[in-house]
Amino acid sequence: MELIDTHAHINVEHYSADRAAVIERALAADVRRIINIGYDLPSSQASVALAQQEPLVWAAAGIQPHYASSTTAADLATLRELLQQPKVVALGEIGLDYYHDRAPHDQQEALFRQQIELARELSLPVIIHSRDAHTDTVRILRDAAQDYPGVMHSFSGDWEYAQACLDVGFYLSFSGPLTFKKAVELHEVAKRAPLERILIETDSPYLTPHPYRGKRNEPAHVRLVAEALAALRGVDLATIAAATTANAERLFTRLKGNSP
Ligand code: NI
């Protein structure tokens, strides 16, 4: 059995004392690949560096909407170079964040669209972060990324929003909150979404699943997300592992190479 954690941030300082042990535990939990995601230029650079050093790790690079006001043309040129490095499989995470709301919405949209364009130029799939911005996210994706390969990372929302994302042609990626008893709306989405459009992730160090809630998250826990998905859909873990791994390989076409 092989699991892929399609969204983690293990380059961050939370893991500086025990990163090797974290990767060992992921392997022991059947996690054979981890996609480490950048959210600004320094984290994207760290992501690519980590991927080149760790056989288990692949990278994505991108600039989150928080930095929409300060991102320059030179930054986008640097990003473009990073995206062409070995083991980079996607552009992300990018999108809209009206919850933290650190930049004006028109600037968030502009940076979002610029990076979708860049992804198209480089033929890379996109990883979308959307918080409290569902309507605008769907509007922009319909306009700029209809049928373009992409994933709604750490999907949260109701079935109607899920359908809108599926209609754009995107995958839905589930994370720790799927294991929470009270996440009824999310459970409904996880039951109804087509199996061939589902991915799993941890978003480590955030969104820790039950029963480790409140502690630091890590890629090994993607197995708990897969187990929750299996229980909700009434299938076995091996079925979920095989499907989500095949889905990740279909979306992230550069995610290949032998598992360690
Ligand atoms: Ni993330």
Residues whose N, C-alpha, C, O or C-beta is under 5 A from the ligand:
A	BS01	NI	D203
